[in-house]
């Protein structure tokens, strides 16, 4: 193979690799609309004494006196006002 063909093949492989990495990284993030003014209605549940002091799914200790909430699609650390 000529040096020009080798360069073209390497360039093509590199481009495919970059596109693959970008596609994989873009699938890791979720965009949640913020501040659009739309209200959401849902069903809330309350966990009291049986769960007080136990570990939550993110490793924190549950305190029934604090304000805690969970959401199926919001990632950990999301601030909900």
FITI-732338 format. One record per residue (C-alpha): x, y, z; residue number from 0. Coordinates in nm, 3 decimals. Layout:
BEGIN
<node u="X" v="Y" w="Z" seq="NUM"/>
...
REM end
This chain:
BEGIN
<node u="0.000" v="0.000" w="0.000" seq="0"/>
<node u="0.120" v="0.347" w="-0.077" seq="1"/>
<node u="0.182" v="0.594" w="0.207" seq="2"/>
<node u="-0.112" v="0.801" w="0.084" seq="3"/>
<node u="-0.351" v="0.504" w="0.114" seq="4"/>
<node u="-0.217" v="0.419" w="0.460" seq="5"/>
<node u="-0.275" v="0.777" w="0.574" seq="6"/>
<node u="-0.630" v="0.776" w="0.434" seq="7"/>
<node u="-0.708" v="0.446" w="0.608" seq="8"/>
<node u="-0.575" v="0.573" w="0.942" seq="9"/>
<node u="-0.769" v="0.896" w="0.904" seq="10"/>
<node u="-1.090" v="0.705" w="0.831" seq="11"/>
<node u="-1.040" v="0.478" w="1.135" seq="12"/>
<node u="-0.972" v="0.779" w="1.357" seq="13"/>
<node u="-1.284" v="0.957" w="1.234" seq="14"/>
<node u="-1.497" v="0.649" w="1.299" seq="15"/>
<node u="-1.350" v="0.622" w="1.649" seq="16"/>
<node u="-1.422" v="0.989" w="1.729" seq="17"/>
<node u="-1.781" v="0.959" w="1.604" seq="18"/>
<node u="-1.833" v="0.644" w="1.813" seq="19"/>
<node u="-1.703" v="0.813" w="2.130" seq="20"/>
<node u="-1.923" v="1.119" w="2.072" seq="21"/>
<node u="-2.231" v="0.903" w="2.021" seq="22"/>
<node u="-2.160" v="0.706" w="2.338" seq="23"/>
<node u="-2.106" v="1.023" w="2.543" seq="24"/>
<node u="-2.418" v="1.193" w="2.413" seq="25"/>
<node u="-2.631" v="0.899" w="2.529" seq="26"/>
<node u="-2.512" v="0.946" w="2.888" seq="27"/>
<node u="-2.678" v="1.280" w="2.947" seq="28"/>
<node u="-3.040" v="1.370" w="2.990" seq="29"/>
<node u="-3.170" v="1.720" w="2.947" seq="30"/>
<node u="-3.455" v="1.812" w="3.178" seq="31"/>
<node u="-3.653" v="2.127" w="3.100" seq="32"/>
<node u="-3.588" v="2.391" w="3.364" seq="33"/>
<node u="-3.800" v="2.693" w="3.445" seq="34"/>
<node u="-4.057" v="2.652" w="3.172" seq="35"/>
<node u="-4.335" v="2.743" w="3.418" seq="36"/>
<node u="-4.528" v="2.422" w="3.361" seq="37"/>
<node u="-4.669" v="2.262" w="3.674" seq="38"/>
<node u="-4.650" v="1.888" w="3.729" seq="39"/>
<node u="-4.889" v="1.684" w="3.936" seq="40"/>
<node u="-4.794" v="1.353" w="4.094" seq="41"/>
<node u="-4.853" v="1.115" w="4.380" seq="42"/>
<node u="-4.627" v="1.144" w="4.681" seq="43"/>
<node u="-4.556" v="0.882" w="4.944" seq="44"/>
<node u="-4.418" v="0.920" w="5.295" seq="45"/>
<node u="-4.176" v="0.693" w="5.475" seq="46"/>
<node u="-4.170" v="0.722" w="5.851" seq="47"/>
<node u="-4.029" v="0.533" w="6.147" seq="48"/>
<node u="-3.960" v="0.197" w="5.975" seq="49"/>
<node u="-3.713" v="0.367" w="5.737" seq="50"/>
<node u="-3.564" v="0.632" w="5.966" seq="51"/>
<node u="-3.186" v="0.584" w="5.992" seq="52"/>
<node u="-3.165" v="0.334" w="5.704" seq="53"/>
<node u="-2.951" v="0.380" w="5.394" seq="54"/>
<node u="-3.116" v="0.518" w="5.083" seq="55"/>
<node u="-3.039" v="0.402" w="4.729" seq="56"/>
<node u="-2.773" v="0.672" w="4.689" seq="57"/>
<node u="-2.601" v="0.576" w="5.015" seq="58"/>
<node u="-2.728" v="0.857" w="5.237" seq="59"/>
<node u="-2.887" v="0.787" w="5.573" seq="60"/>
<node u="-3.261" v="0.859" w="5.561" seq="61"/>
<node u="-3.379" v="1.117" w="5.814" seq="62"/>
<node u="-3.756" v="1.141" w="5.836" seq="63"/>
<node u="-3.729" v="1.493" w="5.978" seq="64"/>
<node u="-3.556" v="1.625" w="5.663" seq="65"/>
<node u="-3.708" v="1.706" w="5.327" seq="66"/>
<node u="-3.612" v="1.421" w="5.094" seq="67"/>
<node u="-3.757" v="1.326" w="4.760" seq="68"/>
<node u="-3.690" v="1.087" w="4.477" seq="69"/>
<node u="-3.780" v="1.085" w="4.110" seq="70"/>
<node u="-3.764" v="0.808" w="3.855" seq="71"/>
<node u="-3.596" v="1.011" w="3.581" seq="72"/>
<node u="-3.424" v="1.305" w="3.757" seq="73"/>
<node u="-3.061" v="1.221" w="3.839" seq="74"/>
<node u="-2.926" v="1.235" w="4.194" seq="75"/>
<node u="-2.843" v="1.589" w="4.299" seq="76"/>
<node u="-3.121" v="1.756" w="4.099" seq="77"/>
<node u="-3.264" v="2.058" w="4.282" seq="78"/>
<node u="-3.643" v="2.074" w="4.277" seq="79"/>
<node u="-3.796" v="2.399" w="4.396" seq="80"/>
REM end
